[in-house]
Amino acid sequence: MEALEALVARHATRWFQARPVPRAVLEKIVDAGRLAATARNEQPWEFIVVTDPTRRRALADLTDFGKFIAEAGACVVVICRATTYYLEDGAAAAQNMLVAAAALGVQSCWVSGDKRPYAAAVLATVGAPADHKLVALLPMGYEAQAVPRAPKRALESVLHWEQF
Ligand SMILES: Cc1cc2nc3c(=O)[nH]c(=O)nc-3n(C[C@H](O)[C@H](O)[C@H](O)COP(=O)(O)O)c2cc1C
């Protein structure tokens, strides 16, 4: 799929088929994450792919609006070393992975990481080093049912030439 087509195909999915996402597909998705733009090329990220159902359930239970992690074939936990730009870097990697997943027929839904009260518990659950931050949890799976797309602001309402 072309990059721009994948951007359009990507959308939040919270209902997943039971079938797992092959390891090779998950590797391609994470590979897209590691290629993201990153301040000073620090690449502070680590990607923990959780496929085990018990571990996924444990992650899901920690979140408030991410219970569907338990139903996805895998969950990519995006963590970053606490650099100055860890949040921007981690978010860039997460978005890369969402688009790459869509290009491969896999959908996801970003589940909040940084700023949430459960962040420390998630970090502990995945065995993250002490100086790392949780950026996002990205459940990955094959969409179980088509869902209405979130409305998007029109180009002419967000695009400003030269000045706001
Ligand atoms: C930083 C961030 C945090 C989010 N956290 C959650 C979350 O905890 N649970 C959830 O169901 N969706 C979460 N979302 C998904 C958004 O609700 C979704 O992206 C938005 O409604 C736009 O829909 P779209 O992704 O289909 O374009 C999050 C998205 C972002 C970017």
The ligand as a MOL file (V3000), in Angstrom:
LIG
                    3D

  0  0  0     0  0            999 V3000
M  V30 BEGIN CTAB
M  V30 COUNTS 31 33 0 0 0
M  V30 BEGIN ATOM
M  V30 1 C -2.1800 10.4990 22.8480 0
M  V30 2 C -3.3850 9.6500 22.5580 0
M  V30 3 C -3.9870 8.9630 23.5890 0
M  V30 4 C -5.1040 8.1500 23.3490 0
M  V30 5 N -5.6110 7.3950 24.3740 0
M  V30 6 C -6.6510 6.5650 24.1320 0
M  V30 7 C -7.1080 5.6840 25.1570 0
M  V30 8 O -6.5640 5.6310 26.2630 0
M  V30 9 N -8.1650 4.8660 24.8640 0
M  V30 10 C -8.7710 4.8780 23.6350 0
M  V30 11 O -9.7220 4.1100 23.4400 0
M  V30 12 N -8.3350 5.6860 22.6290 0
M  V30 13 C -7.2900 6.5070 22.8470 0
M  V30 14 N -6.7810 7.2780 21.8260 0
M  V30 15 C -7.3620 7.1530 20.4710 0
M  V30 16 C -8.1870 8.3620 20.0740 0
M  V30 17 O -9.4070 8.3590 20.7690 0
M  V30 18 C -8.4150 8.3520 18.5440 0
M  V30 19 O -7.1640 8.3890 17.9010 0
M  V30 20 C -9.2650 9.5630 18.1090 0
M  V30 21 O -10.5910 9.4090 18.5380 0
M  V30 22 C -9.2290 9.7860 16.6150 0
M  V30 23 O -9.6890 8.6360 15.9480 0
M  V30 24 P -8.7980 7.9270 14.8250 0
M  V30 25 O -7.5680 7.3900 15.5040 0
M  V30 26 O -9.6920 6.8330 14.2780 0
M  V30 27 O -8.4440 8.9500 13.8040 0
M  V30 28 C -5.6580 8.0750 22.0410 0
M  V30 29 C -5.0350 8.7630 20.9870 0
M  V30 30 C -3.9110 9.5270 21.2390 0
M  V30 31 C -3.2190 10.2250 20.0820 0
M  V30 END ATOM
M  V30 BEGIN BOND
M  V30 1 1 1 2
M  V30 2 1 2 3
M  V30 3 2 2 30
M  V30 4 2 3 4
M  V30 5 1 4 5
M  V30 6 1 4 28
M  V30 7 2 5 6
M  V30 8 1 6 7
M  V30 9 1 6 13
M  V30 10 2 7 8
M  V30 11 1 7 9
M  V30 12 1 9 10
M  V30 13 2 10 11
M  V30 14 1 10 12
M  V30 15 2 12 13
M  V30 16 1 13 14
M  V30 17 1 14 15
M  V30 18 1 14 28
M  V30 19 1 15 16
M  V30 20 1 16 17
M  V30 21 1 16 18
M  V30 22 1 18 19
M  V30 23 1 18 20
M  V30 24 1 20 21
M  V30 25 1 20 22
M  V30 26 1 22 23
M  V30 27 1 23 24
M  V30 28 2 24 25
M  V30 29 1 24 26
M  V30 30 1 24 27
M  V30 31 2 28 29
M  V30 32 1 29 30
M  V30 33 1 30 31
M  V30 END BOND
M  V30 END CTAB
M  END
